């Protein structure tokens, strides 16, 4: 009988078990693990250096594959799916790290040996400093491993010249996730213009673009990194013109591409209305036919990083957080704080959660869904 490929995806975070199906064949099987991406930080407000500090972007979660993994039909496999890093809600705190994702055929615990299972490591949460979060580069277990992309760095000068870094993408079968773009520099505007925000990292491994340097006519936000098909990520917001205090929103990514950063105008005055950066694109490079043991059809894969926010604001209602990390495993973009009390700073955005995707060859007759 002709063999067919069956693909099963588990997306509910936390612990679980899976019974190996009777038609399982270890040869030709691939178990893909994606860890959660890091969440965004929440900056402190107030006067002085902390007045309007931007955050760096969070890092994407890592990716691990188990290839031709030996399993016995009817056996129980233990697993855990990492949560997306929680955006910080307490002022002056870093974003939460993404949760690890693992499978273990021997015990209900994180594996330590490749013979027992695989492990993907969660992305680092965003920092309250300018620096972008650095993704872990050790600790994962698998026949193939790709770590998440680093978060982009934020930039701050005085007045309205502040911009955050974007989030990194999750690792994937194509390699390391794309790094989030940095915020723009004050150079080029004579130190007098707003700075545009960076674009999120892309799923194909391409970095998000940096935000454009400030100028008298404004600055465009960075475009998100490429999708898994090589198409453009989310577009950065356009420059809004000389003397302008308005912003232009970044576009959300698709198919694992990064979200676009916010574009700004040429005025040094703080914007009165914030525009949102784009969220990281949800992954879309692998078709599946069963989800959490229910028959469905759709697409699933590694997520892009969220775009960065830009500007400083005078009231909480005008400030927006960075873009959320895409599903699965994308890191969150950085937010921008503003002057005033500590309560007047936006909370961090959440990172994308993890996932487990299992594919294997079967000799059973396929079931068609319409």
C-alpha positions in Angstrom: 0.0 0.0 0.0 1.2 3.5 -0.8 2.6 5.3 2.2 1.2 8.7 3.2 2.5 11.4 5.5 0.4 12.2 8.6 1.1 15.4 10.5 -0.1 16.0 14.1 0.2 19.4 15.9 -0.1 20.1 19.6 -0.7 23.8 20.5 -2.0 23.7 24.1 0.6 25.1 26.4 1.7 23.1 29.4 2.2 19.4 30.1 0.5 16.6 28.2 0.8 13.0 26.9 0.6 11.5 23.5 -0.1 7.8 22.6 2.0 6.7 19.7 -0.5 5.6 16.9 -0.6 2.1 15.7 0.5 3.0 12.2 3.6 4.8 13.5 6.9 4.2 11.6 10.0 5.7 13.2 11.9 5.8 9.8 10.9 8.9 8.0 9.5 10.6 11.1 10.2 14.1 12.3 9.2 15.7 15.6 9.5 19.5 15.5 9.7 21.5 18.7 9.4 25.3 18.9 9.9 27.1 22.3 8.1 30.2 23.4 9.4 33.6 22.4 10.3 36.3 25.0 7.9 38.9 26.2 8.5 42.6 26.3 9.8 44.7 29.2 7.9 47.5 31.0 10.1 50.6 31.5 9.9 53.0 34.4 8.8 56.6 33.9 10.0 59.7 35.7 12.5 62.4 35.1 16.1 62.3 34.0 17.6 59.3 32.2 14.5 57.2 32.8 12.3 59.7 31.1 11.2 58.1 27.9 13.7 55.2 27.8 13.0 52.7 25.1 13.3 48.9 25.5 15.2 46.5 23.4 13.2 43.7 21.7 12.8 40.2 23.1 14.5 37.1 21.6 12.7 34.4 19.6 12.4 30.8 20.8 14.6 28.0 19.5 13.7 25.1 17.2 14.7 21.4 17.6 14.0 18.4 15.4 14.1 14.7 16.2 14.6 12.8 13.0 13.7 9.0 12.7 13.0 9.0 16.4 12.5 5.5 17.7 9.0 5.0 19.2 6.8 2.0 19.8 3.2 2.0 18.7 0.9 2.3 21.7 3.6 3.7 24.0 3.1 7.0 26.0 5.2 10.0 25.2 5.4 12.9 27.6 5.6 16.5 26.5 5.4 20.1 27.5 4.8 23.1 25.4 6.3 26.4 26.4 4.2 29.5 27.0 5.0 32.8 25.2 7.0 35.1 27.5 4.6 37.4 29.4 4.9 41.1 28.8 5.9 42.8 32.0 3.2 44.6 33.9 5.2 45.9 36.8 7.2 49.0 36.0 11.0 48.7 35.7 11.0 45.0 35.0 12.2 42.8 32.2 9.9 40.8 30.1 9.3 37.1 30.9 11.3 34.4 29.1 9.5 32.1 26.8 8.9 28.6 28.1 10.8 25.5 26.9 9.2 22.9 24.7 10.2 19.2 25.1 9.2 15.6 24.5 10.4 12.6 26.5 9.6 8.9 25.8 11.2 7.7 29.1 9.9 10.0 31.9 7.6 12.9 32.6 10.4 15.4 32.8 12.8 17.5 30.7 15.1 15.1 28.8 18.8 15.3 29.2 19.8 12.7 26.5 18.9 12.7 22.8 18.0 9.0 23.1 15.1 10.0 25.4 13.7 13.1 23.6 14.2 16.6 22.4 14.3 20.1 23.9 13.8 23.6 22.5 14.8 26.6 24.7 12.6 29.6 25.2 13.6 33.1 24.1 15.0 35.7 26.5 12.6 38.4 27.6 13.0 42.0 26.6 15.2 44.2 28.7 14.6 47.6 30.4 17.9 48.7 29.0 18.5 49.8 25.4 20.1 46.5 24.6 18.2 43.9 22.6 17.7 40.5 24.4 20.3 37.9 23.4 18.8 34.5 22.5 20.2 31.4 24.2 22.7 29.5 22.1 23.1 26.3 24.2 21.0 23.7 26.0 18.7 22.5 23.2 18.6 18.8 22.3 17.8 17.4 18.9 19.3 16.0 15.6 18.9 19.5 14.2 18.8 22.7 16.3 18.2 26.3 15.3 18.2 29.1 18.0 15.9 32.1 17.9 16.9 35.5 16.7 18.1 38.3 19.0 16.0 41.3 19.8 16.9 44.6 18.3 18.4 47.5 20.3 16.5 50.7 21.3 17.9 54.2 20.9 17.2 57.3 23.1 18.2 60.9 23.0 16.2 63.8 24.4 12.7 65.0 23.9 10.7 62.9 21.4 13.8 61.1 20.0 13.2 57.7 21.3 12.6 54.4 19.6 12.6 50.7 20.6 14.1 47.6 19.1 12.0 44.9 17.5 11.7 41.3 18.5 13.6 38.3 17.1 12.0 35.5 15.1 11.8 31.9 16.3 14.3 29.4 14.9 13.0 27.1 12.1 14.0 24.2 9.8 15.6 26.9 7.7 18.0 28.0 10.4 18.4 30.6 13.1 15.5 33.1 13.4 16.0 36.6 12.1 17.2 39.3 14.4 14.9 42.2 15.2 15.8 45.6 13.7 17.4 48.3 15.8 15.8 51.7 16.4 16.9 54.5 14.1 19.8 56.9 15.0 19.6 60.7 15.6 22.3 61.2 13.0 21.1 62.5 9.7 18.6 64.8 11.5 21.2 66.9 13.2 20.0 65.4 16.5 16.7 67.2 16.0 14.3 64.6 14.6 12.2 61.8 15.9 13.6 58.3 15.4 11.8 55.5 13.6 11.4 52.0 15.1 13.0 48.8 13.9 11.2 46.0 12.1 10.7 42.5 13.5 13.0 39.5 12.6 11.8 37.2 9.8 11.2 33.5 9.8 13.4 32.8 6.9 16.4 33.9 9.0 16.5 37.4 7.5 16.9 40.2 10.0 14.3 42.9 10.3 15.4 46.3 9.0 16.6 49.0 11.3 14.4 52.0 11.7 15.6 54.9 9.5 17.8 57.6 11.0 16.0 60.8 12.0 15.8 63.6 9.5 14.0 66.9 9.1 11.3 65.2 6.9 10.8 62.3 9.3 11.9 58.7 9.2 10.4 55.4 8.0 10.0 52.4 10.3 12.0 49.3 9.5 10.4 46.6 7.4 10.0 43.2 9.0 12.2 40.3 8.0 11.3 38.0 5.1 8.5 35.3 5.3 9.2 31.6 4.9 8.5 31.9 1.2 11.0 34.8 0.8 8.3 37.4 0.4 8.5 40.8 2.2 7.6 41.0 5.9 5.4 43.6 7.4 6.0 47.1 6.0 7.4 49.8 8.3 5.4 52.9 8.7 6.3 55.8 6.2 8.0 59.0 7.2 5.2 61.6 7.8 7.0 64.8 6.6 8.7 67.9 7.8 7.5 69.4 11.1 5.0 66.5 11.5 4.3 65.2 15.0 2.1 62.3 13.6 3.2 58.7 13.3 2.4 56.0 10.7 1.7 52.5 11.8 3.7 49.4 11.0 2.1 46.5 9.2 1.7 43.1 10.7 3.8 40.3 9.2 2.4 37.2 7.5 3.7 33.7 7.0 6.4 34.0 9.6 7.6 37.5 8.5 8.4 40.2 11.0 6.1 43.1 11.9 7.0 46.6 10.6 8.2 49.3 12.9 6.5 52.7 13.4 7.4 55.6 11.1 7.6 59.2 12.4 7.7 62.8 11.4 10.4 65.5 11.4 9.2 67.4 14.5 11.1 67.2 17.9 7.7 67.6 19.7 6.3 64.5 21.3 3.6 62.9 19.2 0.1 63.3 20.5 -1.3 60.1 19.0 0.7 56.9 18.8 0.5 54.4 16.0 1.0 50.7 16.6 3.9 48.6 15.3 3.1 45.5 13.4 2.8 42.2 15.2 5.1 39.3 14.1 3.6 37.1 11.4 2.3 33.6 12.4 4.2 30.8 10.9 2.8 29.2 7.7 5.2 26.7 6.2 3.9 23.3 7.2 0.4 21.9 6.5 -1.2 19.7 9.2 -4.2 17.5 9.3 -4.7 16.9 13.0 -4.6 19.5 15.7 -4.7 18.5 19.4 -6.2 15.2 18.3 -9.0 16.8 16.3 -9.3 16.6 12.6 -8.6 20.0 11.0 -6.6 21.6 8.2 -4.4 24.7 8.2 -0.9 25.9 8.4 1.6 26.1 11.3 5.2 27.1 11.8 7.8 29.4 13.4 6.6 33.0 14.0 8.2 36.3 13.2 9.3 39.0 15.7 7.1 42.0 16.7 7.9 45.5 15.4 9.2 48.3 17.7 7.3 51.3 19.0 8.6 54.9 18.6 8.3 58.4 20.2 7.7 59.6 23.8 4.3 60.6 25.0 2.7 62.7 27.7 -0.2 60.4 28.7 -0.7 56.7 29.0 -3.6 56.7 26.5 -1.2 57.9 23.8 1.5 55.2 24.4 1.5 51.8 22.8 3.5 48.7 23.5 5.7 46.9 21.0 4.3 44.4 18.5 3.4 40.9 19.8 5.6 38.0 18.8 4.1 35.8 16.1 3.0 32.2 16.5 4.9 30.1 17.2 7.9 31.4 19.2 8.3 34.9 17.9 9.8 37.5 20.3 7.9 40.7 21.3 9.0 44.2 20.1 10.1 46.8 22.6 7.9 49.5 24.0 8.7 53.2 24.7 8.2 54.8 28.1 7.4 58.5 28.6 7.7 61.1 31.3 5.5 61.3 34.3 4.8 58.8 37.1 5.9 55.2 37.1 2.4 54.1 36.4 2.4 55.9 33.1 4.4 53.4 31.1 3.0 50.8 28.7 3.1 47.1 29.6 5.2 44.8 27.5 3.7 42.8 24.7 3.6 39.0 24.9 5.9 36.6 23.0 4.5 33.8 20.8 3.9 30.5 22.5 5.6 27.2 21.5 4.3 24.2 19.6 5.0 20.5 18.8 4.6 19.2 15.2 4.9 15.5 14.5 5.1 14.0 11.0 5.5 10.3 10.1 4.9 7.9 7.3 1.8 5.7 7.5 0.4 2.8 5.5 -3.2 3.6 6.4 -5.7 5.0 4.0 -5.8 8.8 4.2 -9.0 10.6 5.4 -10.0 13.6 3.3 -11.5 16.7 4.9 -13.6 19.2 3.1 
